[in-house]
Amino acid sequence: MNEVSVITTSFNDAKNIIGYLDNICSQSILPNEIIIADGGSTDDTIAIIEAYKSKTNVPIRVLQKGRLNIAQGFNLGITKSNTKLVCLTCIGNSFPNDMLANLLVGYKESPCDACYGKMVGKANGKISELYNKCFVGGDIGLPVMSNRCVLYDKSVFDKVGLFLEKFHYAGEDAEFLYAFKKNGCKAKYIPEVVVYWETPNCWKEYLGKLKFYSIAELQYDRIFNQFVNRDSIFLLIVLISIITCTLCNILFLFIPLAIFTLVLCYAIIVKGMSPIETFFFFSRGYIKLFYKIKYMKYCFVKNRVRR
C-alpha cells in the first residue's frame, strides 16, 4: 500500500463503475483508498459501489454533496483525502495494471508536483477511429496532463489553489494546467503510463464533446482569439466571395476554391490524411465556431472563469 488516494467523479455511471473499480483494484500497487465523489446519481451507481466494497481490500469511500460538476467533485475528493499524493482518474477510461506503479516510481525517482502519461484513443466505431487519428495521435497517443490520469502531490493545491468550479461542464483541468505552469510548478511525463480513452463513437457524442469544449473556451479563453482566427477568417473569405460572385462576377468564386484546394492538397500530401480525415479535421473548427456563436452568453463577465 502506498500513500496515494485514487479519486474520481461519478454521475449515473452504473454501466461503467464495476469495470472501473476492477481496473483500479487489480493494479500491481494498490492505493490507500478509492474516493468517488458522486454528483447526484439517480441510477444504481451508489448501490453497485456499496455492494462492491465487500469484494476488495481497498477502502472505498463515496462522497455525496448534491449535484456536483466535475471540478466540484474532484475538489471534494482532494480535500477529503488522507494521503500525501492523489491520482485523479475518470470512470469510463481504462488503464494497464502497472499504471499506478509507474506513476509512483516516476514520482519517487525525481519528486515533482505532478506526474502524467499519454492518452490513447480506444476506437469502438468509425467516428472514434477518425477522432483518434485526427486528434489523439492515433495508435501512438499523445502526452496529455489531464484529469483522466494524473498524479499530484497535494502541496501543489496550496500553491495553485483547487480547480475552479465555475465551469459549465468541462475545462477545469486545462485552466488548472495554465495556473500550474504560471506558478512555476513542475510536471514529469512518464511514457510508460497510458490511459485508454473511449472516444466518441457517433456524431451525437462527437457534437456533444465539441459543445462542452466550446463553452469551456468561451468561459476561459480570450474572446477576440476565439472569433478572429484562421477558421473564421477563411469562412468569412468564402462567404464574401460567394456573395460577390453572385452580385458581380463568377471569377471571385475561384478565390475560396483555390484556398480550399491548397489546404486539401497540404493535408493529403504533407500530412498523409485521406479526404474524409481532412474533412473531419477541418470541420471541427467550424462546428466549434457554430457552438460559440450559439452559446455566446458564456463569454459574458458573469460566466467568465478567472483566478
Residue, then its C-alpha position, 0 to 999 in steps of 0.5 A: m500500500n502506498e500513500v496515494s488516494v485514487i479519486t474520481t467523479s461519478f454521475n449515473d455511471a452504473k454501466n461503467i463503475i464495476g469495470y472501473l473499480d476492477n481496473i483500479c483494484s487489480q493494479s500491481i500497487l494498490p492505493n490507500e483508498i478509492i474516493i468517488a465523489d458522486g454528483g447526484s446519481t439517480d441510477d444504481t451507481i451508489a448501490i453497485i459501489e456499496a455492494y462492491k466494497s465487500k469484494t476488495n481490500v481497498p477502502i472505498r469511500v463515496l462522497q455525496k454533496g448534491r449535484l456536483n460538476i466535475a471540478q466540484g467533485f474532484n475538489l471534494g475528493i482532494t480535500k477529503s483525502n488522507t494521503k500525501l499524493v492523489c491520482l485523479t482518474c475518470i470512470g469510463n477510461s481504462f488503464p494497464n495494471d502497472m499504471l499506478a506503479n509507474l506513476l509512483v516510481g516516476y514520482k519517487e525517482s525525481p519528486c515533482d508536483a505532478c506526474y502524467g502519461k499519454m492518452v490513447g484513443k480506444a476506437n469502438g466505431k468509425i467516428s472514434e477511429l477518425y477522432n483518434k487519428c485526427f486528434v489523439g495521435g492515433d495508435i501512438g497517443l499523445p502526452v496529455m496532463s489531464n484529469r483522466c490520469v494524473l498524479y499530484d502531490k497535494s502541496v501543489f493545491d496550496k500553491v495553485g489553489l483547487f480547480l475552479e468550479k465555475f465551469h459549465y461542464a468541462g475545462e477545469d483541468a486545462e485552466f488548472l494546467y495554465a495556473f500550474k505552469k504560471n506558478g512555476c510548478k513542475a510536471k514529469y511525463i512518464p511514457e510508460v503510463v497510458v490511459y485508454w480513452e473511449t472516444p466518441n463513437c457517433w456524431k451525437e457524442y462527437l457534437g456533444k464533446l465539441k459543445f462542452y469544449s466550446i463553452a469551456e473556451l468561451q468561459y476561459d479563453r480570450i474572446f477576440n482569439q476565439f472569433v478572429n482566427r484562421d477558421s473564421i477568417f477563411l469562412l468569412i473569405v468564402l462567404i464574401s466571395i460567394i456573395t460577390c460572385t453572385l452580385c458581380n462576377i463568377l471569377f471571385l468564386f475561384i478565390p475560396l476554391a483555390i484556398f480550399t484546394l491548397v489546404l486539401c492538397y497540404a493535408i493529403i500530401v504533407k500530412g498523409m490524411s485521406p479526404i474524409e480525415t481532412f474533412f473531419f479535421f477541418s470541420r471541427g473548427y467550424i462546428k466549434l465556431f457554430y457552438k460559440i456563436k450559439y452559446m455566446k452568453y458564456c463569454f459574458v463577465k458573469n460566466r467568465v472563469r478567472r483566478 
